[in-house]
Amino acid sequence: MNWDRVEGNWKQLTGKAQQQWGKLTNDDLDQVEGRRTELVGKIQERYGVAKDEAEKQVDTWLQNM
């Protein structure tokens, strides 16, 4: 799946994102609105990881979709 499809289907994918990153709240996911950079930023904020690590997690999640 590519990120354009994620953006287009964000409302349906928020549950899967929340399963992957349980510390993200519904408000966090609503703010992300399918934007990759916003998701990376929220993962960094909630989990205290570096940007590279957060991007790696998002890439892995995307590949598993």
C-alpha positions in Angstrom: 0.0 0.0 0.0 1.3 3.5 -0.8 0.8 6.5 1.4 -1.8 8.1 -1.0 -4.1 5.2 -0.3 -3.5 5.6 3.4 -4.5 9.2 3.3 -7.6 8.4 1.3 -8.6 5.6 3.7 -7.4 7.2 7.0 -10.7 6.9 8.9 -10.7 3.2 8.2 -7.1 2.8 9.1 -7.1 4.6 12.4 -8.0 1.4 14.2 -5.0 -0.4 12.7 -2.8 2.5 13.6 -4.0 2.5 17.2 -3.4 -1.3 17.4 0.2 -0.6 16.3 0.8 2.4 18.5 -1.5 2.1 21.5 -0.3 5.3 23.1 -1.8 7.3 20.3 -5.2 8.7 21.3 -8.2 9.2 19.1 -7.5 12.9 19.2 -3.9 12.3 18.0 -5.1 10.2 15.1 -7.8 12.8 14.2 -5.0 15.5 14.1 -2.8 13.3 11.9 -5.6 13.1 9.2 -3.5 10.7 7.2 -0.5 12.9 6.9 2.7 10.9 7.2 4.9 13.6 8.8 2.2 14.2 11.4 2.0 10.5 12.3 5.8 10.4 12.6 5.7 13.4 14.9 3.0 11.9 17.1 4.9 8.7 17.4 8.1 10.6 18.4 6.1 12.6 21.0 4.3 9.7 22.6 7.1 7.1 22.5 10.1 9.3 22.9 11.9 7.9 19.9 14.1 9.6 17.3 12.6 10.7 14.0 14.5 8.0 12.1 13.0 5.3 14.4 9.5 6.7 14.1 9.8 6.8 10.3 11.1 3.2 10.3 8.1 2.1 12.3 5.7 3.8 9.9 7.5 2.2 6.9 7.2 -1.2 8.5 3.5 -0.6 9.4 2.8 0.5 5.8 4.5 -2.7 4.4 2.4 -4.9 6.6 -0.8 -3.3 5.4 
